[in-house]
Amino acid sequence: MSISLLKKYLPISLALLLFYGSASRFSHGATSTASFYQYQNDRSPDDGSTLSRVIPIFDFIIGTAILQQGLSRKVATCFVASTITSVAVQRYLAGLDCQGDFLQGIWASAAALATLQSRMSLKMGPSSLHHSREYLAETANGDDDIPRLAVKQYVPHDNPNPQPGDVTIIGAHANGFPKELYEPLWDELYDRARQQDLRIRSIWIADVWNQGQSGVINERVLGNDLSWFDHARDMMNLINQHQRDIPHPIVGIGHSMGGTQLAQLALWHPRLLDSLILIDPIIQIPNPSISLAGLSTKRRDIWPSREDAVTRFKKSKFFQSWDPRVLDLWIEYGLRDVPTELHPKENDSSSDERVTLTTSKHQELFSFVRPTYLARDWEPSNDQDPEQNKDCPDYPFHRPEPPNIFRHLPELRPSTLFVFGKQSEFSSPERRQEKMLTTGTGVGGSGGAAAGRVQEETLDCGHLIPMDKVSECADVISSFVGKEIRRWRDQQESFKRYRESMSRQQQITIDEQWEDKVKLGDQYLKKS
């Protein structure tokens, strides 16, 4: 079917490709529908150069999505065909198999032409990860495997030429939830940015390496031992790789596990993130995943068809409180067709319509808890917090990152907003209070709530705040970010005045008071 479609529309498709430059420029100046084409380069271990040759094609898809409302189905199909042809040719010239690109391209380009209006264009592709995983068994073959990261960058169409001071957002998702589920939140934040005198430069978010599209890319190298801190390292690596596109001010927005990971990133590099929004983060001493691991172990992970899965989701109490936009994105990105490595094609079926979870329940479970009943002779260290399972000492699982981060909350330097769910099991009044009393209060920290650098907002919902309360969540985040960016601007002006008051010679030499004041050390040494 895909080959016949290409033959039919190839001539006009090639002509449209010649028109690419103007169509792409037009896409940056108008409202478009977002393209969700995912370029999965699981066969090329390069540093992203393959992706750099294909990025214009992503822009081209976005351009087609802008125009599709006024175009006929035939012309829209030509745009799709030209995109698939271009990607496949690029892959062919690189000596790589291009058959999968035709099939993937048809599905994703069609989705691009059918999505709702968005105010941001999209650039996507795989990115290199930080070097080694924290645990050797995270990957199938240990350090011999080189996993990749599926990344999306959202760029507002009304800000094609960003200025210094425009805000870059780094997002981080919850365990088991694809990165795309946060798109309604990004849209709502965009709507509120102008009210706070903010301009969004771009929003970056990646699927954790074993989940979502990252998990699909890395399917053949997945293991059975996961560390949350790997994604914190991967985000730092991503920011370093794209530092020209991710200047300050940088705001981190993380939900659940993603909040914990962003907090760790901020602890490793205290000045990297200028502000931090932690949405019901998993940061506490007691084991947070006992109930979640039990429920997820029993959850269903395969359905006879996509239609059957959708019907069940819409009847499920779990999804009843979700914003309809988020549920639609879950249906689109939370499921994938078989065959997969875990669910191969059934031998007696010529057409297998089954679907399974994009993030398998097993990878989700490895992220919830880490078994202590396994003998790991290759891992010399014991990272179990002795107090985590104090109330259930016989429970043979732990999760080392939440108590680790909790003990270091006093050192957190970025201004921090906690967004808690009133009914969340992770945000009882006691849990909320202990975070507010400790965050940023230690050596190197922000000064905490007493200095006006740590705030909290509690919304009337459970743990899944970005799914249940999209608008309300955007309200409190935008208000906080607006205030913090104004503070950041004041800091920049103060620093600018300081530097401008000095000659270049003064900038690189000790000042006049240094020599006199350093003598105080000599006096101390003489006394001792």
C-alpha positions in Angstrom: 0.0 0.0 0.0 2.8 2.4 0.9 4.7 1.7 -2.3 1.7 2.3 -4.6 1.0 5.5 -2.8 4.5 6.7 -3.3 4.5 5.8 -7.0 1.2 7.6 -7.5 2.3 10.9 -5.9 6.1 10.8 -6.3 6.4 13.4 -9.1 4.4 16.1 -7.3 6.0 15.1 -4.1 9.5 15.8 -5.5 8.2 19.1 -6.8 6.9 20.0 -3.3 10.3 19.1 -1.9 11.8 21.8 -4.0 9.3 24.2 -2.4 10.6 23.1 1.1 12.5 26.3 2.0 9.5 28.6 1.7 7.1 26.1 3.3 9.4 25.6 6.3 9.9 29.3 6.8 6.1 29.8 6.7 5.7 27.1 9.4 7.7 29.2 11.8 5.5 32.2 11.4 2.0 30.7 11.8 0.0 28.5 13.9 0.4 24.9 12.9 -0.5 21.4 14.0 2.3 19.6 15.7 4.0 16.8 13.9 4.6 13.7 15.9 7.0 11.9 13.6 9.5 10.0 15.6 12.8 9.3 13.9 14.1 6.1 15.6 17.7 5.7 14.7 18.4 2.5 16.6 20.9 1.3 14.0 23.3 4.2 13.9 25.5 4.8 16.9 26.8 8.2 15.7 26.6 11.4 17.7 23.5 12.8 16.0 25.0 13.7 12.6 22.4 11.4 10.9 19.7 13.3 12.7 21.1 16.7 11.6 20.6 15.7 8.0 17.0 14.8 8.6 15.8 17.6 10.8 14.7 19.8 7.8 12.3 17.0 6.9 10.7 17.3 10.3 10.2 21.0 9.7 8.7 20.1 6.3 6.2 17.8 8.0 5.3 20.6 10.3 4.8 22.9 7.3 2.4 20.5 5.8 0.4 20.4 9.0 0.0 24.1 8.9 -1.3 24.1 5.4 -3.4 20.9 5.6 -6.6 22.7 6.8 -6.8 24.5 3.5 -5.6 21.7 1.2 -7.3 18.8 -0.4 -6.7 15.3 0.8 -4.7 14.6 -2.4 -2.3 17.4 -1.9 -1.9 16.6 1.8 -1.1 13.0 0.8 1.6 14.4 -1.5 3.3 16.2 1.3 3.2 12.9 3.3 4.7 11.0 0.4 7.5 13.5 -0.1 8.4 13.3 3.6 8.5 9.5 3.6 10.5 9.5 0.4 13.1 12.0 1.8 13.6 10.2 5.0 13.9 6.8 3.3 16.4 8.3 0.7 18.5 9.7 3.5 18.5 6.3 5.2 19.3 4.5 2.0 22.3 6.8 1.2 23.6 6.1 4.7 23.5 2.4 3.9 20.7 1.7 6.4 17.5 -0.3 6.0 14.7 2.1 5.0 11.7 -0.2 4.9 10.7 0.6 8.5 10.9 4.3 7.7 8.2 4.0 5.0 5.9 2.3 7.4 6.7 4.5 10.4 6.5 7.6 8.2 3.1 6.8 6.8 1.6 6.3 10.3 3.3 9.3 11.9 2.8 11.7 9.0 -0.8 10.9 8.9 -1.0 11.6 12.6 0.7 14.9 12.0 -2.0 15.9 9.5 -4.8 14.9 11.9 -3.7 16.4 15.2 -5.3 19.4 17.0 -3.9 22.9 16.5 -0.8 23.7 18.5 1.2 26.9 18.9 4.5 25.2 18.8 6.5 23.3 16.2 8.4 20.2 17.0 11.9 18.9 16.4 12.7 15.4 17.4 15.3 12.7 17.3 17.6 10.4 19.2 20.3 11.7 21.4 23.4 10.2 22.9 23.2 9.2 26.6 25.6 9.8 29.4 28.3 7.2 29.3 27.6 4.2 31.6 24.4 3.3 33.4 24.5 3.3 37.2 23.9 -0.5 37.4 25.7 -3.0 35.2 22.5 -5.1 34.7 20.5 -2.1 33.4 21.4 -3.1 29.8 21.3 -6.5 28.3 25.1 -6.7 27.7 26.4 -4.4 30.4 28.7 -1.7 29.2 28.8 -3.1 25.6 25.4 -1.7 24.9 24.9 1.9 23.7 21.3 3.0 24.3 19.8 6.1 22.9 17.3 8.7 24.1 14.1 9.9 22.3 13.9 13.7 22.7 11.4 16.3 21.7 11.9 20.0 21.4 8.8 22.3 21.2 9.4 25.7 19.6 6.7 28.4 19.7 5.9 29.6 16.2 5.6 33.2 17.4 9.1 33.2 18.7 11.3 32.2 15.7 14.1 34.5 16.7 14.4 34.1 20.5 16.1 36.8 22.4 18.4 36.7 25.5 16.3 36.1 28.5 13.7 33.9 26.8 12.8 30.9 28.9 13.9 27.3 28.2 12.0 24.6 30.0 13.4 21.1 30.7 10.6 18.6 31.4 10.8 15.3 33.1 7.9 12.7 33.2 6.5 10.3 35.7 7.3 6.6 35.7 5.3 4.8 33.0 3.9 7.9 31.4 5.1 9.0 27.9 6.6 12.4 27.5 3.8 13.4 25.1 1.2 13.4 27.9 2.6 16.8 29.1 1.8 18.6 25.8 -1.5 20.1 27.2 0.5 21.5 30.1 3.0 23.1 27.7 0.1 24.6 25.7 -1.5 26.0 28.8 1.9 27.4 30.0 2.3 29.0 26.6 -1.1 30.7 26.9 -0.1 32.2 30.3 3.4 33.3 29.4 2.5 36.6 28.0 0.5 37.5 31.1 3.8 37.1 33.0 5.8 39.0 30.5 7.6 35.8 29.5 8.7 34.5 26.1 9.3 30.7 25.8 12.4 29.9 23.8 11.6 26.1 23.7 10.6 23.2 25.8 12.7 20.0 25.9 11.6 16.6 27.2 13.0 13.1 26.7 11.6 9.7 27.5 13.6 8.0 30.2 15.9 5.6 28.3 13.9 2.4 29.1 10.4 4.0 28.6 8.2 5.5 25.9 9.9 5.9 22.5 13.3 5.6 24.2 12.3 2.2 25.3 11.2 1.3 21.8 14.5 2.5 20.3 16.4 0.5 23.0 14.2 -2.5 23.1 16.9 -5.0 22.3 19.3 -3.7 25.0 16.9 -3.3 27.9 17.9 -5.0 31.2 16.2 -5.6 34.6 17.9 -3.2 37.0 17.1 0.6 36.9 18.4 3.7 38.5 16.4 7.0 38.5 19.7 8.9 38.5 20.6 7.8 35.0 18.0 10.2 33.6 19.4 13.0 35.6 22.8 12.4 34.0 21.2 12.0 30.6 19.4 15.4 31.0 22.7 17.0 31.9 24.3 15.4 28.9 21.5 16.6 26.7 21.8 20.2 27.9 25.5 20.2 27.4 25.1 18.8 23.9 22.7 21.5 23.0 24.0 24.4 25.2 23.7 26.9 22.3 20.0 26.1 22.2 19.5 26.0 25.9 20.9 29.2 27.4 19.8 30.6 30.7 17.2 31.1 32.2 16.5 27.4 32.4 13.4 26.2 34.3 13.0 22.5 35.2 9.5 21.1 35.5 9.3 17.5 36.7 6.4 15.3 37.7 6.7 12.4 40.3 9.9 10.4 39.4 10.8 13.2 37.0 10.7 15.7 39.9 13.2 13.6 41.8 15.5 13.4 38.8 15.5 17.1 38.2 16.2 17.7 41.9 19.2 15.4 41.6 20.3 17.3 38.4 20.1 20.6 40.4 22.2 19.0 43.3 24.9 17.9 40.9 25.0 21.2 39.1 23.5 23.9 41.5 23.5 26.8 39.0 22.3 24.9 35.9 18.6 25.3 36.6 17.4 28.8 37.6 14.1 27.6 38.9 12.6 24.2 39.7 9.0 23.1 39.7 8.5 19.7 41.4 5.0 18.4 40.8 4.2 15.9 43.6 7.8 14.6 43.6 8.8 11.3 45.1 11.2 12.6 47.7 10.9 10.9 51.1 12.5 8.4 53.4 9.8 5.7 53.6 9.6 3.3 50.6 7.2 5.2 48.2 6.5 2.3 45.8 5.1 -0.5 47.9 1.4 0.0 46.8 2.3 1.0 43.2 4.5 -2.0 42.6 1.8 -4.3 43.9 -0.8 -2.8 41.6 1.4 -2.6 38.5 2.6 -6.2 38.9 -1.1 -7.3 38.4 -1.9 -4.8 35.6 -2.9 -5.9 32.2 -0.4 -5.1 29.4 -1.9 -6.5 26.2 -5.3 -6.1 24.5 -6.8 -7.8 21.4 -7.0 -4.5 19.5 -6.5 -0.8 19.9 -10.3 -0.3 19.8 -10.7 -2.7 22.7 -8.0 -1.0 24.7 -9.6 2.4 24.1 -13.0 1.2 25.2 -11.6 -0.2 28.4 -9.6 2.9 29.2 -12.6 5.1 28.8 -14.6 2.9 31.2 -11.8 2.7 33.7 -12.1 4.7 36.9 -8.4 5.4 36.7 -8.9 7.7 33.7 -12.2 9.3 34.6 -10.6 12.4 36.1 -8.1 12.9 33.3 -8.2 15.9 31.0 -9.6 14.6 27.7 -6.5 16.0 25.8 -4.2 13.9 28.0 -6.3 10.8 27.6 -6.2 11.2 23.8 -2.4 11.4 24.0 -2.3 8.4 26.3 -4.3 6.4 23.7 -1.9 7.6 21.0 1.4 7.2 22.7 0.8 4.9 25.6 0.1 1.9 23.3 2.1 0.3 20.6 1.3 -2.4 18.0 2.7 -5.9 18.3 4.9 -7.6 17.5 7.4 -6.5 20.1 10.2 -8.4 21.7 8.0 -9.2 24.7 4.9 -10.0 22.6 6.0 -11.6 19.3 3.5 -12.1 16.5 1.2 -15.1 17.0 2.1 -17.9 14.5 -1.5 -18.7 13.6 -2.5 -15.1 12.9 -2.0 -13.5 9.5 -3.1 -10.1 10.9 -2.3 -9.5 14.5 -4.2 -6.5 15.8 -3.1 -6.7 19.4 -1.6 -3.7 21.2 0.5 -3.5 24.3 1.9 -0.8 26.5 4.6 1.4 25.0 6.4 1.2 28.3 6.2 -2.4 29.3 4.8 -3.1 32.8 8.1 -4.9 33.6 10.3 -1.8 32.8 7.8 0.3 34.8 8.2 -2.1 37.7 12.0 -2.1 37.6 11.7 1.7 37.9 9.3 1.4 40.9 11.4 -0.8 43.1 14.7 -2.6 43.2 14.8 -6.2 44.5 17.0 -6.9 47.5 16.5 -10.7 47.4 18.8 -11.0 44.3 22.5 -11.7 44.8 24.5 -9.2 42.7 28.1 -10.3 43.0 29.0 -7.8 40.3 27.7 -4.8 42.3 30.1 -4.1 45.3 28.0 -1.4 46.9 24.8 -1.6 49.0 22.6 1.5 48.2 19.7 0.6 50.4 18.8 3.3 52.9 18.6 1.5 56.4 15.5 3.6 57.3 13.5 3.2 54.1 11.7 -0.1 55.0 11.7 0.5 58.8 7.9 -0.1 58.9 8.1 -3.2 56.8 11.6 -4.7 57.4 10.8 -8.0 55.6 9.8 -6.2 52.3 12.5 -7.4 49.8 12.4 -4.3 47.6 13.7 -0.8 47.9 14.1 2.5 46.0 17.3 4.3 46.9 16.8 7.6 45.2 13.9 9.2 47.1 15.6 9.1 50.6 18.9 10.1 49.0 17.4 13.3 47.6 15.4 14.0 50.7 18.6 14.0 52.8 20.1 16.5 50.4 17.1 18.9 50.1 18.8 21.5 52.3 21.5 21.9 49.6 19.0 22.6 46.8 19.9 26.0 45.3 17.4 26.8 42.6 14.2 28.6 43.6 11.7 25.8 44.1 7.9 25.4 43.7 6.3 22.3 45.1 3.0 21.5 43.5 1.3 18.9 45.7 -1.9 16.9 45.2 -4.1 17.2 48.3 -5.2 13.5 48.0 -1.8 12.2 46.9 -0.4 9.4 49.1 3.0 11.0 48.6 1.9 14.5 49.8 0.3 14.1 53.2 0.4 17.3 55.4 3.4 15.8 57.2 5.3 15.1 53.9 4.6 18.5 52.6 5.7 20.2 55.8 9.0 18.3 56.0 9.9 19.4 52.4 9.0 23.0 53.1 11.1 23.1 56.3 14.2 21.6 54.8 14.5 22.6 51.1 17.3 25.1 50.5 18.1 25.7 54.1 21.6 24.2 54.2 25.1 25.2 53.1 24.9 26.1 49.4 21.1 26.1 49.4 18.8 28.9 48.3 17.9 30.1 51.8 14.6 28.2 51.7 11.1 29.4 52.4 12.3 32.0 54.9 14.2 33.7 52.1 11.2 33.5 49.8 12.9 31.0 47.5 10.7 27.9 48.3 7.0 27.9 47.8 4.2 25.3 47.8 0.8 25.0 46.1 -1.7 22.3 46.9 -4.3 21.3 44.3 -7.5 19.4 44.9 -6.5 16.1 43.3 -4.3 13.1 43.6 -0.8 12.3 42.4 -1.5 12.8 38.7 -1.7 16.5 38.7 -0.7 17.2 35.1 -3.3 14.7 33.9 -6.2 15.8 36.2 -5.6 19.5 36.7 -3.9 20.8 33.6 -5.1 24.4 33.7 -4.8 24.8 37.5 -1.3 23.4 37.4 -0.3 25.8 34.6 -1.8 28.7 36.6 0.5 28.1 39.7 3.5 27.3 37.6 3.3 30.4 35.4 2.8 32.7 38.4 5.9 31.3 40.1 8.0 31.3 36.9 7.0 34.9 36.1 8.2 36.0 39.5 11.4 34.0 39.3 12.3 35.3 35.9 11.9 38.8 37.1 14.3 38.1 39.9 16.7 36.5 37.4 16.6 39.6 35.2 17.4 41.7 38.2 20.4 39.5 39.0 21.6 39.7 35.4 21.4 43.5 35.5 23.3 43.6 38.8 26.0 41.4 37.4 26.2 43.5 34.3 26.7 46.7 36.3 29.4 45.0 38.4 31.3 43.8 35.3 31.0 47.1 33.5 32.4 49.0 36.5 35.7 47.1 36.1 38.4 47.3 33.4 39.5 44.1 31.8 42.7 44.2 33.9 40.6 44.4 37.0 38.5 41.4 36.0 41.5 39.1 35.8 43.6 40.3 38.8 43.2 40.4 42.6 41.7 43.6 43.9 43.4 46.2 46.1 42.1 44.8 49.4 43.2 41.3 48.7 46.8 41.6 49.9 45.9 43.3 53.2 43.1 40.9 54.0 45.0 37.7 53.2 47.5 38.7 55.9 44.8 37.7 58.5 45.7 34.2 57.6 49.3 34.8 58.3 48.4 36.1 61.8 46.3 33.0 62.5 49.2 30.7 61.4 51.6 32.5 63.7 49.2 32.1 66.7 48.7 28.4 66.0 
